[in-house]
Amino acid sequence: MYDTPNSERDVDQKEIKFSARDVQVFYGDTHAIKDVDVDLEDKTVTAFIGPSGCGKSTFLRCLNRMNDTIDVCRVEGDIRLDGEDIYDKRVDPVQLRAKVGMVFQKPNPFPKSIYDNVAYGPKIHGLARTKGELDEIVEKSLRRAALWDEAKDRLETPGTGLSGGQQQRLCIARAVATEPEVLLMDEPCSALDPIATSQVEELIDDLRSNFSVVIVTHSMQQAARVSQKTAFFHLGSMVEFGETGHIFTNPNDERTESYITGRIG
């Protein structure tokens, strides 16, 4: 029987969305992630911070099995979404990724119209029976991504014609169109200017009312602004995890303090 931590049974706690126990990741002989245990809460923004190459993106990619696409990658341990083992052989990774959407570092709209970018996922997963239902999903998704007002009169124009910040919001609209339960974001603002970054950060704050959001970021300021929980990774280990305010003002581990204050990184 899978052990449920006391915090999961505490009525004052938010519902646990993802639970990871003893997660190890190997790239060939390289031990990239070591002994990660963490519970990620629903309707919460969790930030993964740490130096480059520390394992935060690798662990993020475990949550929707994107590491399956890398031949030499091996994931061990127990990762559960709503109590279900996502690495169970009966789990279809394509269906999992409809539940656990992902937004990448560089905006990557499909070479299709704005409308077709958003409609692609719902079409594949059979979420709309009629053109009218698909229209509703596209509008709702673009509204959720704060892009509807800018895009509603140009839905048939290529998504690649949008600005960088708009393209990233289009990718967020595309990710939420399949009604995922979790949204993973891997450095979603690193290619954006400060104004577009601010827009995406506001959007992340809005999205947490409907989704569990996990964001990898190099920017400690961004983590402090958008997240409620923060995990600090260093050399493949999750050194510390807790309330964002506590991690940034009163960390328990001296390695966390050294990173926050700029002595390592």
N, C-alpha and C positions, 0 to 999 in steps of 0.2 A: 504493500500500500504506500502510495506517495505521501510523504510527510508534509503536513500543512503547518507552516509556522503560525505561532500564536497571533501574530499581527494580522494574518488573513482572516482569523475568526473574530477579530475585534470589530464590533459594529461601528466604532468611531473611525476606522480606517476605510480608505477608498478600496473598492474592489481591486484585487490583483489581476492584471490582464496577462502579463507574461511572468513566468517563474523559471529561473535558470538555476541548475544545481551542478556543481563540479564540471563546468564546461571547459573542455580542452580543444584547441584547434592546432592542427599540424599542417604545414606546407612541406610535403616530403618529410625530411628529417628535422625540419625547423619547428620548434614548439612555440607557436606564435601567441597563443592564449592559454593561460594557466589558471586552473582552479577558480573560475568565476562563478560566484553565487549571488543572485540578485532577484528581487521582486520589483516589477515595474507596474505602477498603478494605472488604472483606467482614468481617462479624462484628466490627465496630468501631463505636463511637458517635462521629460527627463533629458538632461544634457549629458553627453559623454565628452569629457575634456581630457587633455593630456598631450605630451609632445608628439611630433610626427613619428609614425612608425611604432606607436605604443600599443596598438591593437584595437583601438576604439572602433574603427570602421570595420575591421574583421569581425568583431563581436556583433556589430550592428547587422552585418550581412548573414549572421547565423539565424537571425530572427525571422527572415523570410526565405531562408535556404538559398540565397544567392551564391553562397560558397559552393553549392552543388555544381555550378557551372565551371569550376576550376578543377581540372583533373587531379592535380596533386594535393588537393585540400581534403583533410579528414576532420570531421567534427565528432567529438565524444562528449558524453554527459547527458543531461536531461533538460530539455527546453520544452515548456508547456504553455500553450495559449488557451486560456479558460480551462485549464486542467487537462487538456488533450496534448499528447506527445506529438509535436510537429514533425519529428523524425521517424515516426511510425511508418512502416513500409506501405500501409494503406492510405497514407496522406498523399494527395496529389499536389505537388509543388505549385502548379498553375493555379489551383483553387486556393491554396494557402496565400499566394501573392495577390489574389483578389481581396482577401481579408486583411492582408498586411501590405499596404501600398508603400511605394518608395519614390523619393525625389532625390535626384543625384546632384553632384557638385556643380556640373556644367549643365545649363538648360539644354534639354535634348528633345525638342518637339519633333514629331514625325513629319516627314515631307508631305504633309496633307493640309487641308484647310483647318482653320481653328475649330470648326464644328466637328470635323472627322477626328481630330486629335482627341477630343473629349468623348465622342461617341464610340470610339474604337473598343474600349474595354466593355462597356455595357452590351455592345453588339455581340462580342465574342462569348460573353457569359450569359447571354439570353435574358438580360434584365429588362428589355423593352419588347413589347409585342407589336406595337404600332409606331409609326413615324411620330405621332403626337406624343406618345410616352417618351420616345427618345429625345424629342425637342425639350420636354420638361426636364429630363435628366441633365441635358447639356446646359440649359439655363440655370438650373439649381447649382450645378457644379461650378459654373463660371461665377455665379454670385458668391458662393462659398469662398472662391479664390479671389474675391474682390476684383474681378476682371470683366464682369458683365457690361458695365456702363461703357468701358473702353472698347469692347469687342462686339457688342450686339449688332452694330451696323456693318460689320465686316466679317461675318462668320464664315463666308465662303472664300476668304482670302487666305493665303498660306500662313500657317503658324510661325514659320521661319521669318516672316516679315515683321514680326513684333520686336520691340526693344528687348534687351537682355532681361530686365526685370519683369516685363510682361511675359516673356517666354517662360521664365521660372514659375510665374503664377499660373500660366497655362499648364505647365507640367504638374502643378499641385491640383488644378482642376481635373486633369486627366487621372491623377491618382485617386481623388475622392469620388470620381464618377461611378466606381464599382461598389460604393458604400462600404469601404473598408472599416475595420474596427481599430486598426492601428496605422499610423503614418510614420514611416521611417524617413529621416532627412539626413543625407550625408553631405555636410558642409554646404547647405543650400544657398548661402549668400556669398561664398568666397569669390565668385566671378562677377558680383554685382557692385554697382556704385553705392555710396552711402544712402541716397534717397530710396533706391530700389530695395536696399537692405532693410531700411526702416519699414517699408511697406510690407515686406515679407515677414518681418518680426511681428508687426501688428496682426498680420494674418494668422501666424502661429498661435498667438494668444487667443484669437477668436476660435480657431479650430479645436482647441482643447475642450470646448463645451460639448463637442460631439465625438472626439477621437482621443485615443491615447497617442501622444506624439513623442517620438524619441529622436533627438537631434545630436549629430556629431558636429562639434565646432572647435576651431582653433582659437576662437575669440572668447576669452574669459568674460569680457564685458557682455557679449551676446548671451552667453550662458546665464550670467547674473540677471540679465533683463528678461529673458523669455521663459526660464525654467523654474519649476518648483522643487525638483530633485536633481541632484548632480552626482555623477560617478566620475572619479579621477582614475585614469589608467596610466600605468607606467611600466615599461619593459614587459608588456604582455600580461600583467596582473592588474586586477581592479583593486587599487590600494584602499579606496575609501568611497563610501556611498551614503548620501543622506540629504537632509533638507539643504537647498541651495544656499540659503543665508548662513547656515552653520558651516558648510564646507568653505565658504569664502571668508568668513569672519573668525571662525574658531575651529579649524580643522583638528582632527584627532591625531593625524599622522604627520610627522615632520617632513616627509616627502611631499605631501599635499601642500603644506605651508611653503616649502621651497619653490614649488611650481607656481603657486599663486603669487608669491612675492618676486618671481622672476629669477630666482637663483639657479633653477634647473629648467630645461626646456629647449 
